[in-house]
Amino acid sequence: MFNYDWWQSPVRQRQIEQAKLRCLKRRFPEIDSLDVPPDGKEGRFLAELEAHTVVYLRDGFSYEIGDMIDDDGTTALVCEVVPMDEAWKVGAFVAVVPFDDIVRVEVFAIHPSQKPQESPHITGFRTSGEGSGRD
């Protein structure tokens, strides 16, 4: 399902727009579309929204997509992934993920003022095995 066309066509962009619209509607229930005046409070809120995409893989790992990397291949997703652990944010990680390994994609929008203090559990950058007994 999450093949090359899903990522490269307007389908992913529509999902991002839906996430932003639903986030906007939570704050302003009377809004029905993303077509809001940019100088109003709704437009400013919309402009500040962040959209995040997380992919879940068959092996149980998950990654937040940073930047998509244009690649001519049609069998794998090539992208920069976002490390959640501050210690790993010193470089750039490029992942090649076979489309067949992607089992779920989540797109969510959030306003910076509403971000939770804890990051979501994204398993792509584990530093040690879970339940290893290490502190």
Buried (B, 14 or more C-beta within 10 A) or exposed (E): EBBBEBBBEEEBEEBBBEBBBEBBEEBBEEBEEBEBEEEEEBBEBBEEBEBBBBBBBEEEBBBBBBEBEEBEEEEBBBBBBBBBEEEBEEEEBEBEBEBEBBBEBBBBBBBEEEEEEEEEEBBBBEEEEEEEEEE
